[in-house]
């Protein structure tokens, strides 16, 4: 089963991190109609829950929002939610696997990552860097991780940063089928909370592709 090794800097931090490995069947076996129905139900429920949306109420004491503020950044799930809910931007539908991730983020407000396991080289490891380290972002631009931030690497370099996002090499493509769904914890978040988010995502993935193979773990 695919997972990440925790180096001493990460292991000693006491921050949970979830991994759900998914092997999707060929897209001809996906139930797109069922998934679209599920997505519309979930988004309708979210609109009802947030009918009186107020950023301070929803995100004022939110642990992830506070974590991003330490780095003078805006929490991306906050941006995604408000873009869809307040600005009328369409729910992104360029990739159904990514839709599973995005829907889970909106419903739980927990930050996820999505990577192509077949593009990860050797052992994947989590660590907390002591300095800014550059790596190519998912759009090919140079980005960097941050000191003390949750960061991942394989034998060829950095592949993810909680703050900066995924790298270009291992982010998913339209033809990706062997997927690592990553569930980022921050200080104060518990392993059981991440496990509940993993269960929600797994339910969504099974609606999209009933034959998907799923294996989850918490580091």
N, C-alpha and C positions, 0 to 999 in steps of 0.2 A: 504494500500500500504506500502511496506517495505521501510524504510528510516533510516537515522541516526539522532540522536539527537546531537546538537552541545553544548558542555559544554561552560561555559564562556570563558575559555582560547582560545578555537577555534573560538567562535563567534566573539570575539574582534579582532581576527587576520585579518579578512577581506579576507580570502582565500576561493575561491569557491571550491565546491566538488560536483560532480555529481553522482547520483545513477540511474541506469536503472534496474528495476526489470523485470525479464523474466521468464515466465512459458512455458517451452518447451513441446510439445506433445511427445508421444512415438516416438522413433527414426524411427519406421516403416513409419511414416508420413513425414519424412524429405526428401527433394529433394537434395540428395547428388550430382547428376550430375550437377544440376543448380549451386550449390554452388561451385563445383570444376571449372566450367567454369568461374564463377565470379572471383574466386580467381586467376586463370591464367590470366584473363584480367587485374585485378588490379596489379598483380605483374609485368606483362609486361609493363604496364604504368609506374610503379615505376622505372623499369630499364631504361626506356627512359628518365624519369625526372632526374635520377641520373647517366646518362651516363658519365658525367665528374665529378663524385663525389669527393669532397674535404671536409674533416672533418671540417676544420676551417670555410669554407663557410656555411656548413649546420648546424653545431653545435657550432660554435665559440661564438655567442651571444645568443644561445638558452637558454631560461629561465630555463628549467628543467636541462640542463647540468650544468648551473651555480649553481643551487640549490644543486645538488649532489656534485659539487666540494667544496662547503662550508664544507661538511662532509668528504672531501677527498675520495670520491667515484666516480666511473665511472658510467655515466648514462646508465642504462640497455638497454634502447631502442636504444641508440647508438651502444652498443655491439651487440644487436640482428640484427640491420640493417647491420652492417659491416660483421657480421658472415655470413649472407645470401648473401649479395651483393658482398663482396670482397673475402670471403673465400670459397664460393661455398657450404656452408652448406645447407642441404635441409630445406624447409619450414616445421616446425614441424607439424605432422599430427596425433598425438596420440589421440587427442580428438577434435571433430569438434567444440564444444562450445569454447574451448580454441583457435581454429584457428580463430574464429570470433574476439576474443580479440587481438590476435597477428597481424592479418591483419590490424585491426584498428590502432594499435600502429605504425606499419610500415608506413602506409599511412598518419598519422597525426603527428607522433613523440610525441604524448601525452601519458603519463604513465597511464595504466589501471590496475585494479585488478579484480579478478573473484572469487566469494565466493558462497558456497552452503548455501542458506538462511535457509534450514531446519536444519542445524548444528549450526546456531547462536542461542544463548540462551538469551531470554529476550530482553530488549531494547539495541540496538547498539548505541554507543556514540563515537563522535570524540573529541579528546582533544590534547593539546600540553604538553607533559610531561616536568617536570623540572629536570629529572634525567634519567639515563639509567635504563630500566626495562626489565628483561629477559622474554622470552616466547619461546615455541617450534616452530621452523620454519617448513616450509612445508615438509621438508625431515626428520623431527624428531630431528634435531640438535638444541641446545640452541642458540638463537640469542637474540638481544635486540633492543628496540627502542632507539631513541636519543633525548636529550633535545631540545625542540623547534620544533621537527619534527611532521608532521601530523600522528596521531596515532589513532587507533580505538580499542574499547573493547566492550565486552558484559558482562553479569552478571558473567561469569566464567573466565574472564581475557582478555588479549590483543589478538586481532585477526588480526591486520594488522599494518604495519608501512610503510610509503611512502619509506623510505630509506631501511629498512630491509626486506620488503616484507610481504607475508601472513603467517598465522600460519598453523599448521598441521591440527587442528581440522576442520576448516571451508573452507579450500581450496577445489576446486571441485574434484570430483571423476568421473570415467567413467559413473556411473549411476546417476549423479546429473542432475536434471531437473528444479529445482526452484533456479534461479541464480540471484545474485546481481553483475551486472557489475558496477565497481566503476571507477570514472574518477577523478584523482587527480589533483587539482590545486596547483600552487605555487605562491608566490608573483609576481604580474605583469600580471598573466593570468586572463582573464575576464570570467564571467559566460556565456556570449554569445559564447565565444570560446569553452567552454566545451559543451555547448548545441549543437553546430555544430558537435562536435565529437560524441555526443550521437546519433544524427540523422544518421550519417554515420554508426555507429555500428548497429543501429536498422534496417537500410536497409540491411546490411549483414545478420543479424539474420533472417529477413523475407524471404530472398532467401533460406537460409538453411532450415527453418521450417516455411512455409507460415502461419500456424495456431498458431504460437507463440504469447503469450500475453505479451505486453510490456507496462511499465509505467515508465516514467522518471521524475526526479526532480533534482533541483539544491539547495544545502544547502548554 
